[in-house]
Amino acid sequence: MRISVVSGLLLATALLAACGDKAAEPAAVAPAQPALTLATLGELALRPERNAPAAVIGRHEARISAEVAATIQALPVEVGQSVAAGALIVRLDPRDAALALERAEAALAQAEARLAQADAQLQRAQTLRERNFYSPEALTLRETERAAAVADARAARASRDTARRALDKHSLRAPFAGVVRERPAQLGELAAPGSVLLTLVAAGDPEVAAQLQPQDVEVVAQAGEWQFEAAGVRHPLRLIRVSPAMNPESRSVEARFAFAAAAPAIGQSGRLLWRETRPWLPADLLVRRDGRYGVFMAVDGKARFHVLPAASEGRPALVDLPEDTRIVVQGRHALQDGAALP
């Protein structure tokens, strides 16, 4: 009997201990909210370096063409050679032109002789008329002959000048100091009027011609600093002008720049470099919602999704927001538009 009572007391004690252990279990802990970090657009923005195709060109480029038909007699310049302004660069065979000039000078001499004779006859007729030994009709005839002789002399003089100018066209001279870039003509060939004999590029004050996309024109004009990069070397530039017209073939706009220091060789190809003045965000800060990329910004305690229309995956995006706009950086992936911010 005593053993049964003791067993009952031990069982009750064990049950009470079990109940005490169960009551001491801790309550379940709620999951923690993700931490949010904000930064202003000015703190996050990038100013990427942009580029466009460009080349060094001469300020002047002339395609020297023949104005008369004649055989090429001399080509004293070669491709790549520098020439001074006024230097002889092509000489055509002048013999036919020289003979034409001789004929024109002979015709002028005859015309001037006839004019001198007409002058003398008119003066004598006027003297005789004053003495009443010459009729008015005869005097008028002498005056007419003298006027015709004057006209003939003027025509002969113009023919002489034309022949002289034609002879001058057989000697082609450099219109400016430059470098011979091309010389398609060859010694002994027949040069036809209008045929290009050589191309001359101005040696001084080279410029950079850059081809810009229409959407970059205003950005480039406002950049403030520009560089031309070729063969790993950068040259500072200054903006001269931007063409108001678009090239219909390339759909680009040409901008011209001058070198602020020493310039590379004319004909060198490279890239025009400038730095963006507009803010761009790194690609890893973009969030995708409903198939569109953008960023979450903090507005009145709430997260607002701002779509960036030109943004694409893996590339920095241009942002059209004030630089003091607060952007959600950490915790942005879990947000939805309109969510409350702590």
C-alpha positions as CSV (number, residue, x, y, z in Angstrom):
1,M,0.0,0.0,0.0
2,R,2.8,2.4,0.9
3,I,4.6,1.6,-2.4
4,S,1.5,2.6,-4.5
5,V,1.2,6.0,-2.7
6,V,4.9,6.7,-3.3
7,S,4.6,5.7,-7.0
8,G,1.6,8.1,-7.4
9,L,3.5,11.0,-5.8
10,L,6.4,10.4,-8.2
11,L,4.1,10.4,-11.3
12,A,2.4,13.6,-10.2
13,T,5.8,15.3,-9.7
14,A,6.9,14.3,-13.2
15,L,3.7,15.6,-14.8
16,L,4.1,19.0,-13.0
17,A,7.7,19.2,-14.2
18,A,6.7,18.5,-17.8
19,C,4.0,21.1,-17.6
20,G,6.5,23.6,-16.3
21,D,9.0,23.0,-19.1
22,K,6.3,23.5,-21.8
23,A,5.2,26.8,-20.3
24,A,8.8,28.1,-20.4
25,E,9.1,27.8,-24.3
26,P,9.9,31.3,-25.9
27,A,7.4,33.0,-28.3
28,A,7.9,32.9,-32.1
29,V,10.0,35.9,-33.5
30,A,8.5,37.9,-36.5
31,P,10.8,38.1,-39.6
32,A,12.9,41.3,-39.8
33,Q,12.1,43.9,-42.5
34,P,14.9,44.5,-45.0
35,A,17.1,47.5,-44.3
36,L,16.7,50.5,-46.6
37,T,19.4,52.9,-47.6
38,L,18.8,56.2,-49.4
39,A,21.2,58.5,-51.3
40,T,20.8,61.6,-53.4
41,L,21.1,61.4,-57.2
42,G,24.0,63.8,-57.0
43,E,25.9,61.3,-54.8
44,L,25.1,58.3,-57.1
45,A,25.3,60.0,-60.6
46,L,28.0,59.1,-63.1
47,R,29.4,61.5,-65.8
48,P,30.4,59.0,-68.5
49,E,32.9,59.8,-71.2
50,R,31.2,59.7,-74.7
51,N,32.8,59.6,-78.1
52,A,32.1,60.0,-81.8
53,P,34.1,59.3,-85.0
54,A,36.3,62.2,-86.1
55,A,39.3,63.0,-88.4
56,V,41.9,65.7,-88.8
57,I,41.3,67.7,-92.0
58,G,42.9,70.7,-93.6
59,R,41.1,74.0,-93.3
60,H,41.2,74.2,-97.1
61,E,41.2,71.4,-99.6
62,A,41.4,72.2,-103.3
63,R,41.1,69.8,-106.2
64,I,43.3,71.4,-108.8
65,S,41.7,70.9,-112.3
66,A,42.8,71.8,-115.8
67,E,40.9,74.6,-117.5
68,V,42.3,74.0,-121.0
69,A,43.0,70.9,-123.1
70,A,46.7,70.3,-123.3
71,T,49.4,67.7,-122.7
72,I,50.9,67.6,-119.2
73,Q,54.5,68.8,-119.6
74,A,55.7,68.9,-116.0
75,L,54.6,67.7,-112.6
76,P,57.2,69.0,-110.2
77,V,55.4,67.8,-107.0
78,E,54.8,64.4,-105.5
79,V,52.2,63.0,-103.1
80,G,53.0,64.1,-99.5
81,Q,55.2,67.0,-100.6
82,S,54.7,70.4,-99.0
83,V,54.4,73.4,-101.4
84,A,54.4,77.1,-100.8
85,A,51.6,79.4,-101.9
86,G,52.1,80.4,-105.5
87,A,54.5,77.5,-106.3
88,L,54.2,75.9,-109.7
89,I,52.6,72.5,-109.3
90,V,51.5,71.6,-112.9
91,R,52.7,72.8,-116.3
92,L,50.8,72.1,-119.5
93,D,52.2,72.3,-123.0
94,P,51.8,76.0,-123.8
95,R,52.8,76.1,-127.5
96,D,49.4,76.3,-129.0
97,A,48.4,79.0,-126.5
98,A,51.6,81.0,-127.2
99,L,50.8,81.0,-130.9
100,A,47.3,82.1,-130.2
101,L,48.7,85.0,-128.2
102,E,51.0,86.0,-131.0
103,R,48.0,86.1,-133.4
104,A,46.0,88.2,-131.0
105,E,48.9,90.6,-130.4
106,A,49.3,91.0,-134.2
107,A,45.6,91.7,-134.6
108,L,45.8,94.3,-131.9
109,A,48.7,96.0,-133.6
110,Q,46.7,96.2,-136.8
111,A,43.7,97.6,-135.0
112,E,45.7,100.2,-133.3
113,A,47.3,101.2,-136.6
114,R,43.9,101.6,-138.2
115,L,42.8,103.6,-135.2
116,A,45.8,105.9,-135.5
117,Q,45.0,106.4,-139.2
118,A,41.4,107.1,-138.4
119,D,42.4,109.7,-135.8
120,A,44.7,111.4,-138.3
121,Q,42.0,111.5,-141.0
122,L,39.4,112.8,-138.6
123,Q,41.7,115.6,-137.4
124,R,42.5,116.7,-141.0
125,A,38.8,116.6,-141.9
126,Q,37.9,118.7,-138.9
127,T,40.6,121.3,-139.9
128,L,39.3,121.4,-143.5
129,R,35.7,121.7,-142.3
130,E,36.6,124.7,-140.2
131,R,37.9,126.3,-143.5
132,N,34.8,125.2,-145.3
133,F,36.8,122.9,-147.5
134,Y,35.0,119.7,-146.3
135,S,31.4,118.8,-146.4
136,P,29.5,117.8,-143.2
137,E,28.6,114.4,-144.6
138,A,32.3,113.7,-145.3
139,L,33.2,114.7,-141.7
140,T,30.5,112.5,-140.3
141,L,31.9,109.6,-142.3
142,R,35.4,110.2,-140.9
143,E,33.9,110.3,-137.3
144,T,32.1,107.0,-138.0
145,E,35.3,105.4,-139.3
146,R,37.2,106.6,-136.2
147,A,34.5,105.2,-133.8
148,A,34.6,101.8,-135.7
149,A,38.4,101.8,-135.4
150,V,38.1,102.4,-131.6
151,A,35.7,99.5,-131.3
152,D,38.0,97.3,-133.3
153,A,40.9,98.2,-131.2
154,R,39.0,97.4,-128.0
155,A,37.9,94.0,-129.4
156,A,41.5,93.2,-130.4
157,R,42.7,94.2,-127.0
158,A,40.2,91.9,-125.3
159,S,41.2,89.1,-127.6
160,R,44.8,89.7,-126.7
161,D,44.0,89.6,-123.0
162,T,41.9,86.4,-123.4
163,A,44.8,84.7,-125.2
164,R,47.2,85.9,-122.5
165,R,44.9,84.5,-119.8
166,A,44.6,81.2,-121.7
167,L,48.4,81.0,-121.8
168,D,48.5,81.6,-118.0
169,K,46.2,78.7,-117.5
170,H,48.9,76.3,-118.7
171,S,50.9,77.0,-115.6
172,L,48.9,75.9,-112.4
173,R,50.1,77.3,-109.1
174,A,49.3,76.4,-105.5
175,P,46.4,78.7,-104.3
176,F,47.7,78.3,-100.7
177,A,50.5,76.6,-98.7
178,G,49.7,73.0,-98.3
179,V,50.5,69.3,-98.8
180,V,49.8,67.3,-102.0
181,R,47.4,64.6,-100.9
182,E,46.6,63.0,-104.2
183,R,48.1,63.3,-107.7
184,P,46.0,61.2,-110.2
185,A,47.6,63.0,-113.2
186,Q,50.7,61.6,-114.9
187,L,53.4,63.2,-117.1
188,G,52.5,63.1,-120.8
189,E,48.8,62.6,-120.4
190,L,46.3,64.8,-122.1
191,A,44.5,67.0,-119.5
192,A,40.9,67.7,-120.4
193,P,39.1,70.8,-119.1
194,G,37.7,69.9,-115.6
195,S,39.9,66.9,-115.0
196,V,41.4,66.8,-111.5
197,L,45.2,66.8,-111.7
198,L,46.0,66.8,-108.0
199,T,44.5,67.5,-104.5
200,L,46.1,70.1,-102.3
201,V,45.3,70.3,-98.5
202,A,46.2,73.3,-96.4
203,A,49.1,72.6,-94.1
204,G,48.3,75.3,-91.5
205,D,45.5,75.4,-88.9
206,P,44.2,71.8,-89.2
207,E,40.7,71.1,-87.8
208,V,38.8,68.1,-86.5
209,A,35.6,67.2,-88.2
210,A,33.4,65.0,-86.0
211,Q,30.2,63.3,-87.0
212,L,27.6,63.6,-84.3
213,Q,24.2,61.9,-83.8
214,P,21.4,64.5,-83.7
215,Q,20.6,63.8,-80.1
216,D,24.2,64.5,-79.0
217,V,24.5,67.9,-80.7
218,E,23.3,69.9,-77.7
219,V,25.2,67.8,-75.2
220,V,28.5,68.2,-77.1
221,A,28.0,71.9,-77.4
222,Q,27.5,72.2,-73.6
223,A,30.4,69.8,-72.7
224,G,32.9,72.6,-72.2
225,E,35.9,70.3,-72.7
226,W,36.7,68.2,-75.8
227,Q,39.6,66.0,-76.8
228,F,40.7,64.2,-80.0
229,E,42.2,60.8,-79.4
230,A,44.3,59.0,-82.0
231,A,46.9,56.3,-81.6
232,G,46.5,56.5,-77.9
233,V,47.3,60.2,-77.6
234,R,44.8,62.8,-76.6
235,H,44.8,66.4,-77.9
236,P,42.7,69.2,-76.3
237,L,40.3,71.0,-78.6
238,R,38.1,74.0,-78.7
239,L,34.7,74.1,-80.5
240,I,34.5,76.3,-83.6
241,R,31.0,75.6,-84.9
242,V,28.3,73.0,-85.2
243,S,26.6,72.7,-88.6
244,P,22.9,73.6,-88.5
245,A,22.2,71.1,-91.3
246,M,22.1,67.3,-91.2
247,N,23.9,65.0,-93.7
248,P,21.1,63.2,-95.5
249,E,23.3,60.2,-96.2
250,S,24.8,59.5,-92.8
251,R,22.0,61.1,-90.8
252,S,24.7,62.9,-88.7
253,V,25.6,66.5,-87.9
254,E,29.2,67.7,-88.4
255,A,31.0,69.7,-85.7
256,R,34.3,71.4,-86.3
257,F,37.0,71.8,-83.6
258,A,40.4,73.6,-83.6
259,F,43.5,72.2,-81.7
260,A,44.4,74.0,-78.5
261,A,48.0,72.8,-78.8
262,A,50.1,70.8,-81.2
263,A,48.1,68.9,-83.8
264,P,48.6,65.5,-85.4
265,A,49.0,64.9,-89.1
266,I,46.3,65.9,-91.5
267,G,44.2,62.8,-92.4
268,Q,44.6,61.1,-89.0
269,S,41.4,59.3,-88.0
270,G,40.3,59.0,-84.3
271,R,37.6,59.8,-81.9
272,L,36.1,62.9,-80.4
273,L,35.8,62.6,-76.6
274,W,33.7,64.6,-74.3
275,R,32.2,64.1,-70.8
276,E,28.5,64.1,-70.1
277,T,27.1,67.0,-68.1
278,R,23.8,65.1,-67.5
279,P,23.5,62.6,-64.6
280,W,23.6,58.9,-65.4
281,L,23.0,56.0,-62.9
282,P,25.0,52.8,-62.8
283,A,23.3,49.8,-64.3
284,D,23.3,47.8,-61.0
285,L,21.0,50.5,-59.4
286,L,18.2,49.9,-61.9
287,V,15.0,47.9,-61.0
288,R,12.6,46.2,-63.3
289,R,8.9,46.5,-62.8
290,D,6.2,45.5,-65.2
291,G,8.8,45.1,-68.0
292,R,10.2,48.6,-67.6
293,Y,13.4,49.7,-66.0
294,G,13.6,52.6,-63.5
295,V,14.5,53.5,-59.9
296,F,12.6,53.9,-56.6
297,M,12.7,57.4,-55.2
298,A,11.5,58.5,-51.7
299,V,8.6,60.9,-52.0
300,D,6.6,62.0,-48.8
301,G,7.6,58.8,-47.0
302,K,6.6,56.4,-49.8
303,A,8.6,54.6,-52.5
304,R,7.7,55.8,-56.0
305,F,8.9,53.9,-59.0
306,H,10.2,56.3,-61.7
307,V,10.5,54.8,-65.2
308,L,13.6,55.6,-67.2
309,P,12.4,55.2,-70.9
310,A,15.8,54.9,-72.4
311,A,17.2,52.5,-69.8
312,S,18.2,48.9,-70.8
313,E,19.6,46.0,-68.9
314,G,23.3,46.1,-68.1
315,R,23.9,49.6,-69.3
316,P,24.0,53.0,-67.4
317,A,20.9,55.0,-67.7
318,L,20.3,58.7,-68.3
319,V,18.2,60.2,-65.5
320,D,15.9,63.1,-65.9
321,L,15.5,64.0,-62.2
322,P,16.9,66.8,-60.0
323,E,20.2,65.9,-58.3
324,D,18.7,66.3,-54.8
325,T,16.2,63.5,-55.5
326,R,16.6,60.7,-52.9
327,I,17.0,57.3,-54.5
328,V,16.5,53.9,-52.7
329,V,19.8,52.0,-52.9
330,Q,19.7,49.1,-50.5
331,G,16.4,47.2,-50.2
332,R,15.1,48.4,-53.5
333,H,14.4,45.0,-55.0
334,A,11.7,44.2,-52.4
335,L,9.8,47.4,-52.9
336,Q,6.6,48.1,-54.8
337,D,5.3,51.4,-56.0
338,G,3.6,53.2,-53.1
339,A,5.1,51.2,-50.3
340,A,5.7,53.0,-47.1
341,L,9.2,53.8,-46.1
342,P,10.4,53.5,-42.5
